[in-house]
């Protein structure tokens, strides 16, 4: 093992995804010590004399956060790929806390931000708040690199690819190049892809942001977010915002997240395979419209996704003919929980229109594939579709 880290000698980027995920962020092996030390619960630390680091106060620093930040940085920005995330990663109490930290640490009154108009449903709330602070917010579609037309004069470009819940994909490398040529920073919401599916910093982005609540931790029991920054000064600004807002993760949540990384590749491989199998099965159903999955040949985003993504995610979206049929379908599922999150080991699905925040049809369903046996999961979905159509 290399000194000071649990990653194999040769660097995090030199090993396979599963190996890196298992060893990311672990301390140097010491006799009689656990591979992953338990969570540190501390509001304060012994601090005689001058207040020097590394640990002074519980809102500012925690060794459990440090290990998780090191691990996430190694996954999002392996040193072998030329963009070391170590020291540039900041973890938060939720994905929205991470998103807010980037936007509100980087933007000032008079700046221009470009957001997707088809992204996560909380983005309109952020748009309202940014506008109230004097930031001009422009929006454009993810698909077709629609945000490109809104870049002139922008300070920050926010990308969400694949987008949630419609699963459109944009060309991160192209958009980042165009944004940088105009003097704009680029942030990418990498929640749906995970670091094993897409690495925004390697594609030219300045920030990789994600909700760790979803597939990264994968058990539906942790709220968490993170930001990985290319520039140390940007990371310092993001960290300062966390201090000001107090949006810190609990040590238990941080420890659970780090523990969960060991199975990340195993979960992602099964979930993504299930999502692809489900997409293939749904393609044969006459009642299904608007089927989207970036890994499905024939999907409008497939060629671009195949070029910039290494894996395509666990979420499939599709539309049933009516709200009533969608609700019958969800009610007939036996292996799938009706819930609003995604990325967990247990499959979930929901009718997104029930929230009123997404521009989708009433029968639109977002489906998150879990780690169930593929044939069992697909069989349950097809049976539920038959039941919903026959009612």
C-alpha positions in Angstrom: 0.0 0.0 0.0 1.2 3.5 -0.7 2.1 5.7 2.3 -0.7 7.6 3.9 -3.5 6.1 1.8 -5.3 2.9 1.3 -5.0 3.0 -2.5 -2.8 0.4 -4.1 0.8 1.5 -4.9 0.9 3.1 -8.3 -1.9 5.6 -7.6 -5.7 5.5 -7.6 -6.0 6.0 -11.3 -3.7 3.0 -12.1 -6.2 0.4 -10.7 -9.6 -0.7 -11.8 -12.8 1.0 -10.7 -13.6 -1.7 -8.1 -10.2 -1.7 -6.6 -10.1 2.1 -6.3 -13.6 2.2 -4.8 -12.7 -0.4 -2.2 -9.5 1.3 -1.1 -10.3 5.0 -1.7 -9.5 7.3 1.2 -8.4 4.6 3.6 -5.6 5.5 6.1 -2.2 3.8 6.1 -2.5 0.3 7.5 -1.5 0.1 11.1 -1.3 -3.0 13.3 -4.4 -3.5 15.4 -6.2 -0.6 13.7 -9.4 -1.0 11.6 -9.1 -0.5 7.9 -11.7 2.3 8.1 -11.7 4.0 11.5 -15.1 4.7 13.0 -16.9 8.0 12.9 -15.4 10.8 15.1 -18.1 12.6 17.1 -16.7 15.9 18.3 -18.1 19.4 18.6 -14.7 20.6 19.9 -11.2 19.3 20.2 -8.5 19.8 22.8 -6.9 23.0 21.7 -4.3 24.5 24.1 -2.4 27.6 23.0 -2.8 29.2 19.6 -5.7 27.8 17.5 -3.7 25.9 14.8 -5.0 22.9 12.8 -5.7 20.4 11.7 -8.8 20.1 14.0 -10.1 23.1 16.0 -13.9 23.1 16.0 -16.6 20.6 14.9 -18.3 22.9 12.3 -15.0 23.4 10.5 -13.1 20.1 10.5 -13.7 16.4 11.2 -11.3 13.5 10.4 -14.3 11.4 9.2 -15.1 14.1 6.6 -11.4 14.2 5.6 -11.3 10.5 4.8 -14.5 10.7 2.8 -13.3 13.8 0.9 -10.1 12.0 0.0 -12.0 9.0 -1.2 -14.5 11.0 -3.3 -11.7 13.0 -4.8 -9.8 9.9 -5.8 -12.9 8.6 -7.6 -13.9 11.8 -9.3 -10.4 12.9 -10.3 -7.8 10.1 -10.3 -4.3 11.5 -10.2 -3.4 9.3 -13.2 -5.8 11.3 -15.3 -4.0 14.6 -14.6 -6.6 16.2 -12.3 -6.0 15.3 -8.6 -9.1 15.8 -6.6 -7.3 15.4 -3.2 -7.7 18.6 -1.2 -10.2 19.9 -3.6 -13.2 18.0 -2.3 -15.8 19.3 0.1 -18.7 17.2 1.5 -22.0 18.5 2.6 -25.2 17.6 4.5 -27.1 17.1 1.2 -26.9 17.4 -2.5 -28.7 20.7 -2.5 -26.2 22.1 0.1 -23.4 21.2 -2.3 -25.2 22.8 -5.3 -25.9 25.9 -3.3 -22.3 26.2 -2.2 -21.0 26.3 -5.7 -23.6 28.8 -6.9 -23.5 31.2 -4.0 -19.8 31.1 -3.5 -19.0 31.9 -7.1 -21.7 34.3 -8.1 -22.3 38.0 -7.2 -24.9 40.6 -8.0 -24.6 41.5 -11.7 -23.2 38.1 -12.7 -24.9 35.8 -15.3 -25.5 32.1 -14.6 -26.7 29.7 -17.2 -28.8 26.8 -15.9 -30.6 23.9 -17.6 -34.4 24.4 -17.9 -35.0 20.6 -17.7 -32.9 19.7 -14.7 -33.6 18.8 -11.1 -36.9 20.3 -9.9 -35.2 22.3 -7.1 -33.3 24.4 -9.7 -36.2 26.9 -10.2 -36.0 27.6 -6.4 -32.3 28.4 -6.8 -33.1 30.5 -9.8 -35.6 32.6 -7.7 -33.0 33.1 -5.0 -30.2 34.0 -7.3 -32.4 36.5 -9.1 -33.3 38.0 -5.7 -29.6 38.5 -5.0 -29.1 40.3 -8.3 -27.8 37.5 -10.4 -29.2 37.2 -14.0 -30.2 33.6 -14.6 -30.6 32.2 -18.1 -32.0 28.8 -18.9 -31.9 26.5 -21.9 -32.4 22.8 -22.7 -29.8 20.2 -22.0 -30.3 18.3 -25.2 -28.6 19.6 -28.3 -26.2 21.6 -26.2 -28.9 24.2 -26.0 -27.1 26.2 -23.2 -24.4 27.1 -25.7 -26.6 29.9 -27.1 -26.9 31.5 -23.7 -23.2 31.7 -22.8 -22.2 35.2 -23.8 -21.3 37.2 -20.8 -21.9 34.3 -18.4 -19.9 33.9 -15.2 -21.0 30.3 -14.6 -22.4 27.5 -16.7 -24.3 24.8 -14.8 -24.7 21.5 -16.6 -26.8 18.4 -15.5 -26.0 15.4 -17.7 -27.8 13.1 -17.9 -30.6 15.4 -16.9 -33.1 14.5 -14.2 -35.7 13.1 -15.0 -35.8 13.2 -18.8 -32.2 11.8 -19.2 -31.0 14.1 -21.9 -27.2 14.4 -22.4 -25.0 17.3 -23.4 -21.4 17.5 -24.6 -19.5 18.5 -21.5 -16.1 18.9 -23.3 -17.6 21.1 -26.0 -19.6 23.2 -23.6 -16.7 23.6 -21.2 -14.4 24.7 -24.0 -16.9 27.3 -25.2 -17.6 28.5 -21.7 -13.9 28.9 -20.8 -13.3 30.8 -24.0 -15.9 33.3 -22.7 -14.4 33.4 -19.3 -17.1 31.3 -17.6 -16.7 28.6 -15.0 -18.4 25.2 -15.5 -20.1 23.0 -13.0 -21.5 19.6 -13.8 -24.1 17.8 -11.7 -22.8 14.2 -11.8 -25.4 12.6 -9.6 -27.0 10.3 -12.2 -23.7 9.2 -13.7 -21.6 8.8 -10.5 -17.8 9.0 -10.7 -17.7 5.5 -12.2 -19.8 6.6 -15.1 -18.5 10.0 -15.9 -15.7 12.3 -14.7 -16.6 15.9 -15.4 -13.2 17.3 -14.4 -11.5 15.1 -17.0 -14.0 16.5 -19.5 -13.0 20.1 -18.7 -15.4 21.1 -16.0 -14.2 23.2 -13.0 -16.6 21.6 -10.5 -18.1 18.1 -10.2 -21.1 18.2 -7.9 -23.4 15.4 -6.8 -25.9 14.2 -4.3 -24.3 11.4 -2.5 -27.8 10.4 -1.3 -28.4 8.5 -4.5 -26.3 5.8 -6.2 -23.0 6.8 -4.6 -24.1 5.6 -1.2 -26.9 3.4 -2.6 -28.8 2.3 0.5 -31.4 5.0 0.9 -30.3 5.8 4.4 -27.9 8.8 4.0 -28.4 12.4 3.0 -25.1 13.7 1.6 -23.6 15.9 -1.1 -20.1 16.8 -2.4 -18.2 19.2 -4.6 -14.9 18.4 -6.3 -13.0 21.4 -7.5 -10.3 21.7 -10.1 -8.8 24.9 -8.5 -7.7 25.0 -4.8 -8.9 28.6 -4.5 -12.4 27.6 -5.7 -12.3 24.7 -3.2 -11.4 27.2 -0.4 -14.4 29.4 -1.4 -16.7 26.4 -1.4 -15.4 25.3 2.0 -15.9 28.8 3.4 -19.5 28.8 2.2 -20.0 25.5 4.1 -18.6 27.1 7.2 -20.9 30.2 6.8 -24.1 28.1 6.0 -23.2 25.4 8.5 -24.3 22.8 5.9 -22.0 20.1 7.4 -22.6 16.3 7.2 -22.9 14.3 10.4 -19.9 12.1 11.1 -22.1 9.0 11.1 -23.4 9.9 7.6 -19.9 10.6 6.4 -18.7 7.2 7.7 -21.7 5.4 6.3 -21.0 7.0 2.9 -17.3 6.0 3.0 -18.2 2.5 4.0 -20.7 2.2 1.1 -18.1 3.1 -1.5 -16.5 -0.3 -1.2 -19.5 -1.8 -3.0 -20.0 1.0 -5.5 -18.7 -0.8 -8.5 -20.6 -4.0 -7.6 -23.9 -2.0 -7.2 -23.4 0.1 -10.3 -22.6 -2.8 -12.5 -25.8 -4.7 -11.5 -28.0 -1.6 -11.4 -26.9 -0.4 -14.8 -27.3 -3.8 -16.3 -30.8 -4.0 -14.9 -31.6 -0.6 -16.3 -30.5 -1.6 -19.7 -32.4 -4.9 -19.6 -35.5 -3.1 -18.5 -35.1 -0.5 -21.3 -34.8 -3.3 -23.9 -38.0 -4.9 -22.5 -40.0 -1.7 -22.4 -39.0 -0.9 -26.0 -41.3 -3.8 -27.0 -44.4 -2.6 -25.1 -46.9 -0.7 -27.3 -48.3 1.4 -24.4 -44.8 2.9 -23.6 -44.0 6.3 -25.1 -41.0 8.5 -24.7 -38.7 5.8 -23.4 -35.3 7.2 -22.4 -32.1 5.5 -21.3 -28.7 6.8 -22.6 -27.3 3.3 -22.8 -30.0 2.1 -25.1 -29.0 2.0 -28.8 -31.4 4.2 -30.6 -31.8 6.6 -27.6 -31.4 10.2 -28.9 -28.5 10.7 -26.5 -26.8 7.3 -27.0 -24.0 8.3 -29.4 -22.9 11.3 -27.3 -23.3 9.4 -24.0 -21.2 6.5 -25.4 -18.5 9.0 -26.2 -18.2 10.7 -22.8 -19.7 8.2 -20.3 -18.2 5.0 -19.1 -21.5 3.7 -17.6 -25.0 5.0 -18.3 -26.7 5.0 -14.9 -29.6 3.2 -13.2 -32.5 5.4 -14.2 -34.9 4.7 -17.0 -37.8 7.1 -17.8 -40.9 6.4 -19.9 -44.5 7.6 -20.2 -47.7 5.6 -19.9 -50.9 6.8 -21.6 -52.5 8.4 -18.6 -52.0 9.3 -14.9 -54.5 6.5 -14.0 -52.6 3.8 -15.9 -49.3 5.0 -14.4 -50.7 4.8 -10.9 -52.2 1.3 -11.6 -48.8 0.2 -12.8 -47.0 1.5 -9.7 -49.6 -0.1 -7.5 -49.2 -3.5 -9.1 -45.4 -3.7 -8.7 -44.3 -6.2 -6.1 -40.5 -5.8 -6.0 -40.4 -2.0 -6.6 -41.0 0.6 -4.0 -42.9 3.7 -4.9 -40.5 6.4 -3.7 -39.0 9.7 -4.9 -35.3 9.0 -4.7 -33.2 6.9 -7.0 -29.9 4.9 -7.0 -30.7 2.5 -4.1 -30.1 -1.2 -4.0 -33.9 -1.6 -4.0 -35.7 -0.6 -7.2 -37.9 2.4 -6.9 -40.3 4.2 -9.2 -42.7 7.1 -9.2 -45.0 9.2 -11.3 -43.0 12.5 -11.4 -46.0 14.6 -12.2 -47.3 14.2 -8.7 -44.8 16.8 -7.5 -45.8 19.5 -10.1 -42.2 20.7 -10.6 -41.2 18.8 -13.8 -42.4 19.6 -17.3 -43.5 16.0 -18.0 -46.7 14.3 -18.9 -49.1 13.0 -16.2 -48.2 9.4 -17.1 -44.4 10.0 -16.9 -42.6 7.4 -14.7 -39.0 7.7 -13.4 -37.7 4.2 -12.7 -34.6 3.5 -10.7 -33.2 -0.1 -11.1 -31.9 -1.8 -8.0 -29.7 -4.9 -7.6 -32.5 -7.5 -7.8 -32.0 -10.4 -10.1 -32.5 -9.1 -13.6 -35.1 -11.6 -14.7 -37.1 -11.1 -11.5 -37.1 -7.3 -11.9 -38.0 -7.3 -15.6 -40.7 -9.9 -15.0 -42.3 -7.9 -12.2 -42.4 -4.8 -14.4 -43.9 -6.6 -17.3 -46.5 -8.2 -15.1 -47.4 -4.9 -13.6 -47.7 -3.3 -17.0 -50.1 -6.2 -18.0 -52.1 -5.6 -14.9 -52.3 -1.9 -15.4 -53.4 -2.2 -19.1 -56.1 -4.8 -18.3 -57.7 -2.9 -15.4 
